[in-house]
Amino acid sequence: MIEDAADATGHTISRERKLAAQQVIHYTLGAGLGAAYGLLAEYQPAVTRGAGVPAGAVMYALTHGSAVPATGFQNPPWKLPLAAVLWEAGSHLVFGLRMELARRALVRLLEKTRDYSAVATSGSVPSTNTVF
């Protein structure tokens, strides 16, 4: 995909730059999917079932299982070595778990910040039950 874009614009691209560009695309897509997951989780909490692991499986199916092979960038899973499929699928399952754990931590942090902000603006002393 990167090489095709370079060819289309009349440029040549080194292997190192191609790999760097692929990483930028990969992690940007992952960040976007993570943000979409976090937003969806706020409105449809059922997506958080399984601690994000099922969401990681869906992301694998939508990317490496279908969209990436459709672009010609990589063979479909059934044409890859089993070790490669297990690595990619497992990595996406871990990504889903980490995504959910990060979402939970962010929600807790935001709730604490909101609670602290409410106490600070009210001028009242928090009770001993308040956790900061």
C-alpha distance (Angstrom), angle and dihedral (degrees) to the residues before:
residue distance angle dihedral
M1 . . .
I2 3.81 . .
E3 3.78 91.4 .
D4 3.81 91.2 49.5
A5 3.80 90.3 53.0
A6 3.80 90.8 49.4
D7 3.81 91.2 48.7
A8 3.79 91.7 48.0
T9 3.80 90.5 54.9
G10 3.80 94.2 43.7
H11 3.79 95.6 -110.4
T12 3.76 132.3 126.9
I13 3.77 119.2 -138.9
S14 3.78 129.4 -157.4
R15 3.77 121.2 -127.0
E16 3.82 90.5 -112.2
R17 3.81 92.9 53.1
K18 3.80 91.3 44.9
L19 3.80 91.0 53.6
A20 3.81 91.2 46.2
A21 3.81 91.1 50.8
Q22 3.80 90.7 49.1
Q23 3.81 90.1 52.9
V24 3.82 91.3 50.4
I25 3.80 90.3 52.0
H26 3.81 92.6 44.5
Y27 3.79 96.5 50.3
T28 3.80 94.1 39.9
L29 3.80 89.3 54.2
G30 3.81 90.0 46.9
A31 3.81 91.5 51.2
G32 3.80 90.5 48.9
L33 3.79 92.2 49.2
G34 3.80 90.0 47.4
A35 3.80 91.4 52.1
A36 3.80 90.8 47.8
Y37 3.81 89.7 49.6
G38 3.80 91.7 50.5
L39 3.79 91.9 49.8
L40 3.79 93.0 46.0
A41 3.81 90.7 48.2
E42 3.80 90.0 58.5
Y43 3.81 92.0 56.4
Q44 3.82 100.2 30.0
P45 3.83 107.5 31.1
A46 3.81 90.1 -179.7
V47 3.81 88.6 79.9
T48 3.81 88.3 70.0
R49 3.81 92.4 64.0
G50 3.75 112.0 119.9
A51 3.82 91.1 29.6
G52 3.80 92.1 -84.6
V53 3.81 95.2 -56.9
P54 3.83 93.8 114.7
A55 3.81 88.7 49.1
G56 3.81 88.3 54.5
A57 3.81 89.3 52.1
V58 3.81 90.3 51.8
M59 3.80 90.4 49.6
Y60 3.80 90.3 51.6
A61 3.81 90.8 49.8
L62 3.80 92.4 48.1
T63 3.80 95.1 46.3
H64 3.80 117.5 24.8
G65 3.78 92.6 17.3
S66 3.81 95.9 54.6
A67 3.82 122.8 -12.7
V68 3.81 97.8 49.2
P69 3.83 93.7 49.7
A70 3.82 89.3 44.9
T71 3.81 89.4 59.6
G72 3.80 90.6 51.9
F73 3.79 90.5 -120.8
Q74 3.80 92.9 119.3
N75 3.77 137.8 6.9
P76 3.81 117.8 -100.6
P77 3.81 115.3 -93.5
W78 3.81 94.0 -101.3
K79 3.84 89.3 60.5
L80 3.81 95.2 48.7
P81 3.80 128.0 85.3
L82 3.80 111.5 -89.8
A83 3.81 90.9 -118.6
A84 3.82 90.5 58.0
V85 3.80 92.5 49.3
L86 3.81 92.1 48.0
W87 3.81 91.2 48.3
E88 3.81 94.1 48.8
A89 3.80 95.4 42.3
G90 3.80 92.3 44.6
S91 3.80 91.2 48.6
H92 3.79 90.4 53.6
L93 3.82 91.6 48.7
V94 3.81 89.2 52.7
F95 3.82 89.1 46.1
G96 3.81 89.3 54.9
L97 3.80 91.6 50.0
R98 3.81 93.1 47.2
M99 3.78 90.3 46.4
E100 3.81 91.9 55.0
L101 3.79 93.3 44.3
A102 3.82 90.0 50.7
R103 3.82 90.5 47.9
R104 3.81 91.2 51.9
A105 3.81 91.8 48.3
L106 3.80 91.2 49.0
V107 3.81 91.8 49.5
R108 3.83 90.5 51.0
L109 3.80 91.0 48.3
L110 3.79 92.6 49.0
E111 3.79 91.5 47.7
K112 3.81 91.1 51.5
T113 3.78 90.9 47.1
R114 3.80 91.1 49.9
D115 3.82 91.3 47.8
Y116 3.81 91.5 48.6
S117 3.79 91.6 47.1
A118 3.82 91.1 51.8
V119 3.81 91.0 51.2
A120 3.80 92.6 46.8
T121 3.80 93.7 51.4
S122 3.82 94.9 43.9
G123 3.80 93.4 55.0
S124 3.78 91.1 -139.0
V125 3.75 123.6 129.1
P126 3.80 112.0 -111.4
S127 3.77 118.3 -116.5
T128 3.78 119.7 -109.2
N129 3.81 87.7 -105.9
T130 3.81 92.3 66.1
V131 3.79 112.7 103.4
F132 3.81 118.9 -152.4
